[in-house]
Amino acid sequence: MTDAAPNPGESTAARPADFAPGRPILFRGATVLTMDPALGLLERGDVLVRGERIDSVGHDLPAPQDAVVIDAAGGILMPGMVDTHRHMWQTALRGFGADWTLSQYFVFYYLDWGTVFRPEDIHAGNLLAAVEALDAGVTTTVDWSHGLRTPEHGDAAVAALRAVPGRFVLAYGNLLGAPWEWANAPEFRAFVDRHFAAPDDMLGLQLAFDVTGDQAFPEKAAFEAARELGLPVTTHAGVWGATNDDGIRLMWDHGFMTPDVTYVHSATLGEDSYQRIAASGGRVSVSAESEQNAGQGYPPTWRLRRHGIPVSLSMDTSVWFSADLFSAMRATLSADRAREHLEAHAAGETVVHHRLRARDVVEWATIGGARVLGLDDRIGSVTPGKQADLVLLRNDRNPAMFPLLHPYGHVVYQAGRADVDTVLVNGRVVKHRHELLGTDLSRAREAVAATVEHTRRTLGEEAWQRAMAPEIPGTEPIPNPYTYSEYRGEGVAVRRTEDA
């Protein structure tokens, strides 16, 4: 970062020590993606932050006498990104399941080893995941925390999220328990009273559980608990082999499809289910990398767009993937366009105009996520009066960050987490000049190292290696009749025959 050319009375200091609470911050000369239809895109734009909020957006804004001025010329200033579904506790085993299918994921966590994670392991995974999110410009993350086997596990999750200066929503779940039981247990109610008795702008609460399609609909009691507590529900829907249209129908018939429900994945549902989601005002969280790799189904944005269902993006779990919403935007746009091309080719046609544009997926990663969480009146766009969750992308050492011609396309296809220069959450600078501020990465690393050692020792080396590298079934290649034994002339191949 270089200092901005000062206006009269303007301070150009931008050292971490100068970001005192309440001191105004002025971003000068950025390409500003406001994601606000009334403001649009500003070239060489300025954004002034006062306290926790965005004060003004425009050109050549006067700097307050005591402002810290950040030279953002050549960079992109955008709203903080929002990840609406991430199993943060699983970050402690980052990359362990890179070659898993969804079935192998279920076997590892749901059947074999989900019980080995202690409260301190939940804390470790959440801590590293929270730091990772901020580093990548994700200022709000839904912690789809389905490893909370006991309230003590929940306490550990909360402690980790409060230890990192990001904005989080704890989606409380227990994959090894029955939601109709744990959501109504006195211990869970005591947990809610202990941590969420008063509204907290930096940490929200949801209930996280799935609807299996059992015709007895035992999940009804969990929905009733959520309604009694005034909590939104997030649920994995339309996951191949796990949740289907029966679950959607049961929710509809019992009156639990409401605007505050988030349907994660929603990749293998029928048209009737999408229509019910749309009619009820529901929202969907798409995890394109996960859906393409693990097998939940094809990323459904091409269907959601047809029904006008609000879309947000998410990364699912670092046992496979990262907390990098640049990857999510790229995968989502590519999957949607690939589907459009394939549908056209099957009909003997050619796509000549893309329906889904780069700006659309940037919107889904920012204000779209805020809408899904019901926070769009506070975050998700660079709008005066909103809370200052902001990300500056700038990296003069990266050749891919110049020239900046199509800003939305640049965010999706050119930029990456290494280009995140400055991050503000609620007006607080949590990253600057590519360095995290106010977080203890070494502490998170030490905690995760202890979890890895505990898990590996508990599983045993044979089970550890078998889980990380599942066996590949034997396959024979398709016989190829075109086999060549010699070449004659100028690059002319001669096919081998029985008489040759």
ABEGO torsion letter per residue (X at the ends): XBBBBBBBGBBABABAAABBBGBBBBBBGBBBBAGBAAAEBBBGBBBBBBEABBABBEBGBBBBAABBBBBABGBBBBBBBBBABBBAAAAAABGAAAABBAAAAAAAAAAAAAAABBAAAAAAAAAAAAAAAAAAGBABBBBBBAABABAAAAAAAAAAAAABBBBBBBBBBBAABBAAAAAABAAAAAAAAAAAABBBAABBBBBBBBBAGBAAGAAAAAAAAAAAAGBBBBBBBGBBGABBAAAAAAAAAAGABBAABBBBGGAABBAAAAAAAAAAGBBBBBBAAAAAAAGAEBBAAAAAAAAGBBBBBBAGBAAABBABAAAAAAAAAAAAAAAAAAAAAAAGBBBABBABBAAAAAAAABAAAAAAAGAAAABGBBBBGBBBBBBBBBBAABAAAOBBABAAAAAAAABBAAABABBBBGGBBABBGGBBBGBBAAAAAAAAAAAAAAAAAAAEAAAAAAAABBBBBBBBBBBBABBBABBBEBGBBBBBBAAX
